[in-house]
Structures are given as C-alpha cells and as structure tokens.
Amino acid sequence: MNKINNNIFFERRREVSFRLKKLRARFGLEPDKYAVVVSISKQRLYVIKGKKVIKQYPVSTSKYGIGNKDGSYKTPLGKHVICSKIGRHARFGTIFQNRRNTKRIAKIGDDRNQDLITTRILRLQGLEKGKNKGKRIDTYERCIYIHGTAEEHLIGKPASHGCIRMKNRDIAELFNEVPRGTLVDIQT
C-alpha cells in the first residue's frame, strides 16, 4: 500500500472508530455486537464487530441529498436499527414491491429500471425522536431500507430515492452477516 493510500486508510479507520465510540456511548453497543456505519460523503457502508471494521461496501444514497421529511426522497441521518430482514430465500435480482416478493427478476444494469428494490431488504427504524422518528420525519414510515438495486453501475455515487442501495451480492452478504436489531449510524 503506498503512503497516500495508507494515510487515507488510517484516516477512515479513525473516523469510523470515532463514530463507533458515539454509538457505544449513546446506545449501549456491546463490544461483541455488530454495528453498521454509513458515510454519505464517502458513499461507503462499514460493518463493525467489536472494535474492528470487518467489511466495507460501496453504496448509493439519495440523489436528492440528506433529509428526513416525508416525501423528500432524501436519505435520513442519525441512529437507526435494522427492524426487519426481508427476502432470505429470494433469488438474486428478485424485485420487491411493498416488501413483497413479486417473483420477477430485474435485469441488472438496465437503465429503464426505476429505483427497483432487489434481492434483499434491511428495513430501518429511526431511534432519535425529532430527527428520524416521529410525525412526518419517521424513517420507518418513509420505508427507508438498505437494499439491492438493478442499477449497480450507479453504486458509489448518490442515485437513490432516499434508501441506501447496494450491489446485489453485497446486500445478500450483509443480510447474512448482521442480525435484526443491529445499530445503523447514517452520517455525512
């Protein structure tokens, strides 16, 4: 690893470590439990177990920016929890509508796919009243998920309608890795 890449790696590690300390302090994250940190500025999702980042994935957050209002199509900030996991045995590329398996398979990379939800869903529930929980700002009521997408070529840049999109293989791996009840911190 060259010196520049090494510095970037350690800078990211410090940033994630700082966010992890905040999660532990505010929400009682136990040292042997999983946590997920989403960095909107880096378009990355970090999987943490104990004190270590064990995996990281490129993601795509909202093309409309950051926000919590109902109907804004923006990605909400703050502390969340994975409240349900949907699609355990679905085939890769399976299209979900209203969290139900349609039995249809998306053509991955087809630009005509309008914000399809594919493969797996990790449904999020906000934990911070007045920020991502409550009337007209509720992450759960807004149906904000971490999910697969047919538009994998857009991963790494803001392109969603509020959710956190992942490549289909990545969301399947994350789905199998983290349990329901995992804390998720979405930050700038």
N, C-alpha and C positions, 0 to 999 in steps of 0.2 A: 504494500500500500504506500503510495507516495505521500510526502509531507502534507500537501494540501488536503487530500482525501482523508488522511489520518486526523487532521485538525477538525474537519467537518464531522467526522465520525464521533470524536470526543465531545464536540460542541452539542451535537444532537443527543448524545448519551447524557450529558449534564442537564439538558433541557427536559428530557423525559424523566430523569431522576428527580428533578425539582417538582414536576407535575405529580409524580408518584407520591412524594412526601406530602403534598397537599391533599391527595386522595386519602392517604392513611390518616392524616390529622382530622380531616373533616368527616369522613365516612367510615372510619374504623376498618380500613382494608387490612386484612390479616396477612402476615408475611408469606404464607404458603398458598395464597389465593391468586387467581388471575385478575388482571385489570386490562383495559384497552384504553389507549390514548390516541385520539385522532388530532392530527395537526393540519388545520385548514391551509395555513401558509405553505406548508411543505407537501400537501396532498399525500400524506402518509398516515398509515394506521400502525400502531405499535402494540404488540401483545406482550404483556409483562406477567411474569410469575415470580413471586417473591420480590427480590430487588433487581431482577435482570430482565432486559428486553430479550425475549426468546425468539421473536419473529417480527418482521415488519413487511408491510404490503403497500403498494401504491393504491391510491383511491381517487375518487372523483366526488367532490362535494358540489353544492349548488352553484349553477352559473349565475344566479341572481344575488349571490353574496351570503352574508351572515345575517340571521334574524330569527325571531321567534314568533312572529304574528301569524295567526291562522290565515291561509290564503296567500302568503307572501312568497311561497316556493323557495324560501331561504333555509339554510342549514342552521339549526339552533346550537347555541353554545352551552357549556356547563356540564354538570354531573348528571349522568343517566345510569340506568340499569337495563340489562337485557331481560325483559319481562317474559318473552316467549320466543320459541325457536320453531320455525315452520319450514317443512319440506324435507325432512330427514331422508326419505327414500326416493325423492324425485330425481328424474334423470337430469343430467347436465343440460342447461338451456331451457328447462321447463318454465313456461310462462305462468306467473301467478297473477290473479286479479282479485282484489279484495281479500288477499291472503289465502285464496283457494287455488288449488292446482287445476288449471284449465285443460290439462292433458295435451296441450300444444307445445311444440318445441320451437324456440326462436332461432332464426338464422343469425348466428353471431357475426357481427361486423356489417350487417345490413343497416344502412343509414335511415331506412324507412321505419325502423323500429322506434316508436315514440316513447321513450322513457319506460321501457318494459322492465318488470321486476322478474328476475330469472333465478333458477337453481335453488337458492336458499334465502330465508329471511330471518334476520335477528331483529325483533321488534324492540324499540327503545321506549322507556318511560322516564320522563324527567323527574329529578329529585329536588329541584330548587324552586320552591314556591315563589311566584312572581318573575321567574326567569325562564323556566321551561316546564312549569307545572302550574295550571290554573286557567281561568277563563280566557279564551282567545289566544293563549300562548302555549298550550299544552302539547308537548312532544308526542305523547301517546294518542291524543285525539287527532293530531295532524297526520298520524300514520307515518312517522319518521322511522325508517329502517336502515340497517346495514344489509345490502342485498347484492345479488349478481345483476349483470347487465348484458344486453345484446350488443351494446356499443363499447366493447372492450378497447377499441382504438382510442377512445377519449379518456381512458383512465390516466391519471397523472395531471389532469387539468380540470378546473371547475366545469361541470357539464350537466349535473343532475337538476332535479326539480325540488331539492331540499334534502333528500336522503344521502346516505353515504354509499356510493357504488363501488363494487369490487369486481375483479375478473372472476369468472365462474369457478375456476379451480381454486382460487384463493378463498372465496366465500365458503366453499364446501370444506376446505381445510380448517378455516376459522370456526365454522359451525361445529365441526367435530372436536375442536380443541377447547373452546370455552363453554362453561356451563351456563344455564339460566341463572340469573342473579349476579352475573359478572358486572362490575362497575365499568362504565364507559365515560371518559372525560373528553369532551369535544372542545378544543381550544383553537385560538387564532394561531 
